[in-house]
Amino acid sequence: MAFDREQIQSQLAALAARGVFIGTSSWKYQGWLGQLYASARYEYRGKFAATRFERDCLQEYAAVFQTVCVDAAYYDFPRREYLQKLADAVPAGFRFGLKVTDAVTLKKFPNLPRFGLRAGQPNEHFLNADLFATAFLQPCAAIRSKIGVLMFEFSRFWPSDYAQGRDFVADLDRFLSALPPGWPYAIEMRNQNWLAPQYFACLARHGVAHVFNSWEAMPPVSEQLALPGSRTNPQLCAARFLLKPGRKYAEAVKTFQPYDRLQEANPEARAAGRTLIAEGQATGPARQTFIYVNNRLEGNALETIDAMVAEV
């Protein structure tokens, strides 16, 4: 199915009016030129200007979509100026989904070059509510009206991190108790065996949403939706369709770049997305539903969303 820009714009606007916001994970993909983005808009002296594209394409994105997931916030605490620039590029009804910076969600720094000498070491700021409030929430305050959901992504924990899931839930409970109230919080878990009643009960106590996520080592979103108590906040729902379960991230990148076309349909993910959309429509604006789709799920997030919405 080819991406119909005008049709999807109308459909997404109607869904947003019902409290269902559907968008992509990030937006700066040159593979979307000719689909979502007009190439001529980013030319300089007859040539494509990548700098101009990265600087200005959010405005064109927001003419079609009502929300986007800001992945960049995961890698470093967002500066107030950066967030204000994002907010200025989108209309009033637009809502951002922000991934919370990993400085407070990593128990141990992974062995990745970006962590330098910290790689492999314990993180002293893991679940530091004060640091989160000052370094993350304070810069967000100026654009509060355009923030739809704040997602704490917890990478997969290993036995050396926590012997059992209930130990993490106990730490999470204390952390959520210390957070400033009034913000739309959500938790994304990557340990499938920890999707247990005590985890969902903890989130429900604090009015925090579980992020239904399609990821390498997680059960399909449809299975997560079927778990009792998984809808932990009647006013907020979030989902991220990232990878086909069982597929590694690096494999998906290699397979699908430059993300200019749909290559592999995922019927389960589409059906789960339709379920969430239908639930959100039935609930109406009383519940805000945020659904984000990544290029690495099927090859092109635009066409995935187009198909998901068309099949509702």
TIBA-736518 format. One line per 5 residues: their letters; for each residue x negated, y, z negated of C-alpha. Coordinates in pm, 1 decimal, padded with zeros to 6 digits. Each point is the difference from the previous one (the first is absolute). Example, Ala and Ser with C-alpha at 12.3 -4.5 7.8 and 13.67 -1.06 7.14 Angstrom:
// TIBA-736518
AS) -01230.0 -00450.0 -00780.0  -00137.0 00344.0 00066.0 .
This chain:
// TIBA-736518
MAFDR) 00000.0 00000.0 00000.0  -00144.1 00334.2 00107.0  -00011.1 00274.0 -00260.1  00288.2 00241.1 00065.4  -00108.9 00322.1 -00170.7 .
EQIQS) 00330.2 00186.0 00019.4  00214.6 -00294.9 -00100.8  -00211.6 -00095.7 -00300.3  -00012.2 00365.3 -00109.4  00380.0 00006.6 -00017.9 .
QLAAL) 00022.3 -00337.3 -00174.6  -00260.0 00086.2 -00262.6  00164.2 00334.1 -00075.3  00334.0 -00172.7 -00057.1  -00162.5 -00256.1 -00230.1 .
AARGV) -00182.6 00269.8 -00197.2  00333.1 00172.4 -00059.0  00106.3 -00324.8 -00170.0  -00317.9 -00009.5 -00210.4  -00192.7 -00246.9 00219.5 .
FIGTS) -00340.2 00134.3 00108.2  -00201.2 -00204.2 00250.1  -00350.0 00089.4 00116.6  -00348.6 -00126.3 00066.7  -00317.5 -00052.7 -00198.4 .
SWKYQ) -00202.6 00307.8 00097.3  00055.0 00181.9 00328.5  -00330.8 00084.5 00170.9  -00002.9 -00273.8 00262.8  -00113.9 00088.0 00349.6 .
GWLGQ) 00162.0 -00320.9 00119.4  00334.0 00178.4 -00043.3  -00083.2 00261.3 00263.9  00263.7 -00023.8 00270.5  00241.1 -00168.9 -00242.1 .
LYASA) 00045.0 00235.4 -00293.3  -00257.4 00263.2 00086.4  -00027.3 00215.0 00313.6  -00361.4 -00019.5 00119.6  00004.4 00348.6 00156.3 .
RYEYR) 00069.3 00153.4 -00339.6  -00346.9 -00100.8 -00121.3  -00207.8 00089.5 00301.7  -00270.2 00263.8 -00002.4  -00153.4 00112.5 00327.3 .
GKFAA) 00154.5 -00297.8 00174.2  -00127.0 -00262.3 -00244.9  00158.8 -00175.9 -00295.6  -00115.1 00166.3 -00324.4  -00005.0 -00255.5 -00280.9 .
TRFER) -00050.6 00267.3 -00264.8  00305.2 00192.7 00117.6  00201.6 -00321.7 00007.1  -00087.6 -00099.1 -00356.7  00066.4 00353.7 -00121.4 .
DCLQE) 00334.0 00058.6 00169.4  00174.6 -00329.0 00079.1  00191.6 -00022.5 -00330.4  00230.5 00279.0 00117.2  00092.2 -00198.6 00311.5 .
YAAVF) 00037.6 -00317.6 -00206.7  00239.6 00175.7 -00237.4  00220.6 00107.5 00289.0  00098.8 -00368.7 00031.6  -00062.8 -00165.1 -00338.0 .
QTVCV) 00129.0 00106.9 -00339.9  -00280.5 -00153.3 -00210.1  -00358.5 -00127.1 00017.2  -00230.7 -00187.1 -00235.8  -00313.0 00203.0 -00079.1 .
DAAYY) -00265.8 -00268.4 -00026.3  -00279.0 00256.9 -00039.1  00108.0 00073.7 -00358.3  -00105.4 -00353.5 -00095.5  -00368.1 00067.5 00065.7 .
DFPRR) -00044.0 00327.7 -00183.8  00205.6 00225.8 -00222.8  00193.8 00235.4 00229.0  -00087.8 00366.2 -00003.3  00281.0 00250.8 -00043.4 .
EYLQK) -00097.9 00172.8 00324.6  00014.0 -00326.7 00193.1  00345.2 -00084.2 -00130.5  00130.6 00350.0 00069.2  -00125.5 -00024.3 00357.7 .
LADAV) 00192.7 -00325.7 00043.2  00313.8 00151.0 -00149.2  -00021.8 00307.5 00223.5  -00007.6 -00220.6 00310.6  00332.8 -00173.0 -00065.2 .
PAGFR) 00363.5 00114.7 -00038.3  00173.2 00038.3 -00335.3  00173.8 -00338.4 00008.3  -00320.5 -00193.9 00062.3  -00127.0 -00227.5 -00279.0 .
FGLKV) -00354.5 -00122.6 -00055.3  -00090.8 -00335.1 -00145.3  -00336.6 00030.1 -00174.1  -00226.9 -00287.9 -00092.4  -00149.0 00076.0 -00340.9 .
TDAVT) -00378.7 00026.5 -00004.4  -00175.3 -00328.8 -00073.3  -00210.3 00166.4 -00272.2  00281.6 -00095.1 -00239.9  00116.0 -00328.4 00158.3 .
LKKFP) -00326.6 -00195.2 00039.0  -00105.1 -00204.3 -00300.9  -00334.6 -00070.2 00160.5  -00153.4 00179.2 00297.5  -00015.5 -00226.2 00307.1 .
NLPRF) -00330.4 -00076.3 00167.5  00052.3 00252.3 00276.0  -00250.1 00261.4 00124.1  00226.6 00292.3 -00090.8  -00035.2 -00077.5 -00369.2 .
GLRAG) -00379.2 00019.1 00000.8  -00156.5 -00084.4 -00335.3  00346.0 -00055.3 -00151.7  00064.1 -00304.0 00220.6  00069.1 -00306.7 -00210.9 .
QPNEH) 00015.8 00202.1 -00322.5  00297.2 00042.8 -00237.1  00204.7 00315.9 00051.4  00013.3 00205.0 -00319.9  00300.9 00195.0 00131.5 .
FLNAD) 00219.2 -00300.5 00078.1  00358.2 00086.4 -00100.8  -00108.2 00338.0 -00135.4  00328.8 00188.4 -00022.8  -00164.0 00329.5 -00098.4 .
LFATA) -00230.6 -00005.1 00301.4  00292.5 -00081.3 00228.3  00205.9 00286.1 -00142.4  -00274.0 00260.5 00039.9  -00180.7 -00111.8 00316.8 .
FLQPC) 00298.0 -00131.2 00198.2  00327.7 00141.3 -00126.3  -00113.6 00357.6 -00053.9  -00099.0 00050.6 00365.6  00330.0 -00163.3 00101.8 .
AAIRS) 00211.4 00238.1 -00206.8  00001.3 00275.2 00262.4  00161.9 -00227.7 00259.7  00217.7 -00197.3 -00242.7  00315.0 00053.9 00208.1 .
KIGVL) -00157.9 -00184.2 00293.6  -00126.3 -00303.6 -00191.2  00222.9 -00303.9 00033.5  -00203.1 -00272.2 -00171.9  -00336.1 -00043.9 -00174.4 .
MFEFS) -00133.6 -00352.8 00044.9  -00256.5 -00163.1 -00226.6  -00163.8 -00268.3 00215.2  -00172.3 -00267.1 -00207.2  -00239.7 -00213.9 00199.7 .
RFWPS) -00001.9 -00369.0 -00077.8  -00122.8 -00073.3 -00352.0  -00220.5 -00303.1 -00067.9  -00028.2 -00221.1 -00312.3  -00303.2 00204.6 -00107.2 .
DYAQG) 00229.3 00304.8 -00006.0  00300.9 -00154.6 -00173.1  00040.3 -00354.9 -00124.3  00376.7 00021.0 00045.9  00251.9 00229.7 00158.6 .
RDFVA) 00163.4 00085.8 -00330.6  -00327.2 00159.7 -00114.7  00015.6 00240.7 00292.1  00368.5 00068.1 -00063.6  -00084.1 00096.2 -00358.9 .
DLDRF) -00261.5 00249.9 00122.8  00237.8 00125.5 00267.4  00273.9 00050.6 -00258.2  -00226.8 00223.4 -00209.3  -00110.4 00192.5 00308.6 .
LSALP) 00354.1 00065.3 00122.2  00100.6 00111.1 -00348.9  -00269.3 00269.6 00012.8  00088.5 00142.0 00342.9  00169.0 00340.4 00031.1 .
PGWPY) 00371.1 -00059.5 00062.0  00205.1 00123.7 00292.5  -00212.9 -00128.3 00288.0  00098.7 -00278.7 00245.8  -00244.5 -00273.6 -00096.6 .
AIEMR) -00037.6 -00338.5 00169.6  -00234.1 -00297.2 -00049.5  -00148.9 -00212.4 00278.9  -00125.7 -00335.6 -00121.9  -00233.7 -00236.2 00187.4 .
NQNWL) 00014.5 -00304.9 -00234.5  00294.0 -00202.9 00121.7  00020.1 -00222.1 -00308.7  00044.2 00307.8 -00218.4  00332.0 00091.5 00159.9 .
APQYF) 00166.8 -00135.0 -00310.6  00297.2 00112.1 -00213.3  -00223.3 00176.1 -00254.3  -00163.1 00207.8 00275.0  00333.1 00111.3 00146.0 .
ACLAR) 00138.2 00062.7 -00350.2  -00296.8 00225.1 -00079.4  00061.8 00209.6 00309.1  00372.1 00017.8 -00069.2  -00060.4 00124.8 -00355.7 .
HGVAH) -00193.8 00294.5 00137.6  00217.5 00068.3 00304.3  -00284.7 -00093.0 00237.0  00059.9 -00165.8 00337.4  -00168.6 -00316.5 00122.5 .
VFNSW) -00152.5 00052.5 00345.0  00107.2 -00289.9 00218.9  -00313.2 -00064.6 00204.5  -00098.4 -00220.8 00288.9  -00366.5 -00084.7 -00055.5 .
EAMPP) -00254.3 -00275.6 00057.1  00038.9 -00188.5 -00329.2  00356.5 00105.3 -00085.7  00325.8 -00181.5 00067.7  00210.9 00144.6 00282.6 .
VSEQL) 00211.1 00300.3 -00090.8  00316.0 -00208.3 00041.9  -00119.0 -00228.0 -00281.5  -00079.2 00297.2 -00221.2  00346.4 00140.7 00063.5 .
ALPGS) 00150.2 -00328.0 -00114.1  -00177.2 00007.5 -00338.4  00237.8 00079.2 -00289.4  -00050.6 00347.6 -00137.5  -00230.3 00113.8 00281.7 .
RTNPQ) 00199.5 00319.3 00057.4  -00127.4 00167.6 -00311.4  00127.2 00355.3 00051.8  00355.1 00060.2 00125.5  -00103.2 00345.9 00122.7 .
LCAAR) -00323.4 -00088.5 00181.5  -00109.1 -00277.4 00234.6  -00326.3 -00031.5 00193.8  -00147.5 -00246.4 00249.0  -00318.8 -00017.0 00201.9 .
FLLKP) -00027.7 -00232.0 00299.4  -00376.4 -00025.1 00037.1  -00116.9 -00343.6 00112.7  00147.5 -00334.1 00090.6  -00044.3 -00223.3 -00308.3 .
GRKYA) -00300.3 -00225.3 00053.3  -00179.2 00240.9 00235.3  -00309.0 00182.4 -00118.6  -00026.4 00375.5 00043.5  -00317.8 -00011.4 00211.5 .
EAVKT) 00160.4 -00253.1 00232.8  00304.0 00223.0 00049.7  -00218.2 00301.5 00077.0  -00197.0 -00194.6 00260.0  00313.2 -00147.9 00153.4 .
FQPYD) 00216.8 00310.4 00026.1  -00224.0 00302.6 00059.5  00053.8 00260.3 00144.4  00362.1 -00052.1 -00113.1  00149.9 00123.8 00324.4 .
RLQEA) 00251.3 -00283.6 00051.8  00192.1 -00265.8 -00184.7  -00182.0 -00332.0 00030.3  00156.6 -00243.6 -00244.8  00357.1 00024.8 -00124.2 .
NPEAR) 00058.5 -00092.2 -00364.0  00366.7 -00104.9 -00034.5  -00022.2 -00049.9 -00377.5  -00132.8 00348.2 -00064.0  00258.4 00155.5 00229.0 .
AAGRT) 00281.4 -00189.3 -00171.0  -00127.1 00108.6 -00344.5  -00016.9 00359.1 00122.3  00357.7 -00022.5 00124.9  00109.1 -00131.2 -00340.1 .
LIAEG) -00158.5 00296.8 -00175.8  00148.8 00245.1 00248.5  00346.0 -00151.2 -00040.6  -00027.8 00011.7 -00379.5  -00109.2 00362.8 00015.4 .
QATGP) 00286.0 00092.5 00230.2  00249.8 -00170.4 -00228.6  -00138.5 00176.3 -00307.1  -00022.9 00336.5 00169.6  -00205.1 00297.0 -00124.3 .
ARQTF) 00035.1 -00121.2 -00360.0  -00296.7 -00226.2 00078.8  -00303.1 00120.3 00191.1  -00146.9 -00278.3 00215.4  -00346.4 00035.4 00153.0 .
IYVNN) -00117.9 -00247.5 00262.9  -00347.8 00024.9 00150.3  -00130.6 -00204.0 00293.5  -00365.6 -00050.4 00091.0  -00141.7 -00049.4 00349.3 .
RLEGN) -00168.4 -00316.6 -00123.4  00328.2 -00183.1 -00047.4  00094.4 -00038.1 00367.1  -00246.2 00221.3 00185.2  00200.8 00321.5 00026.3 .
ALETI) 00197.8 00138.9 -00294.6  00211.1 00223.8 00223.0  00145.5 -00291.6 00193.2  00041.4 -00206.0 -00317.2  00209.4 00276.0 -00155.7 .
DAMVA) 00193.6 00049.0 00321.5  00090.0 -00370.8 00006.3  00074.0 -00012.9 -00373.5  00239.1 00292.9 00017.3  00162.2 -00108.8 00326.4 .
EV) 00087.9 -00337.3 -00149.0  00175.2 00141.0 -00306.9 .
